Amino acid sequence: MADNILKLGIPAGSLQESTAALFKKAGYSITFSSRSYYPSIDDDEIECLLIRAQEMARYVEQGVLDAGITGRDWVVETEADVIEICELVFSKVSRRPVRWVLCVPNDSPIKSVQDLEGKRIATEAVGLTKGYLAKHGVNAKVEFSWGATEVKPPKLCDAIVEVTETGSSLRANDLRILDEVMQSTTRFIANQSAHCDPWKREKLDNIALMLQSCLAAEGKVGLMMNVEREHIDTILELLPALQKPTVSSLSDPKWADINTIVEERFVRTIVPQLKAAGARGIVEYPINKIIE
């Protein structure tokens, strides 16, 4: 067992598999057991604990965990005093931020947040909701919802504040959005003391670097090709490069090699243009990590 151990919280539930997949891309293999809350990881310096994202920031703040992965919304909700190492823009469905939204039934007479004065609101994010109402000068009763929040109005409450990525569940339950309360993305957070420890700080920074490099590479591919020097300027004008393309000499002085990184969605359009402009031996290759 390593002398130094980093206690790392992995979010249980909706973010569990996407978190493990991101760590896998970054070079860390996390294995879950159906009977254990202690996932194994192929790094002797890391000890993992599986815990709900809603509770993560509180346990990181208290030092039960050195660091963890959770949403910015739950850091705000619990008012946890933690260090944000980095933002990790990923979620269970998409790479877009999740949204906490104020919703009412489609046939509700409520048209704005001001119409909720004295009304009842159900939500899992009680703190977020109370802060939002206070900002708008509205007094309403906010109740904690233990789940299935979308089905509660109008019989159990007048409105809800619920998290959504696509809005499909809200539409399926005949709800309409009145306002956005907050947008949130996933964050890599750390305990204050752990962040001040030189060894743990370096370990945290290294993990963050690798995780962010994987996210930066998503949707991107490398392109390399051979180009006659007289066509280089034309080819370079066509390339939407991440940075300036690399131009290297070949054994034949009349030709050069061009290497660059592009959005994968552009490849189907740009490759025919490159060929028509004189590029030859065009090769597309995957990009796993991009480190700035």
Disulfide bonds with the S-S distance in Angstrom:
none
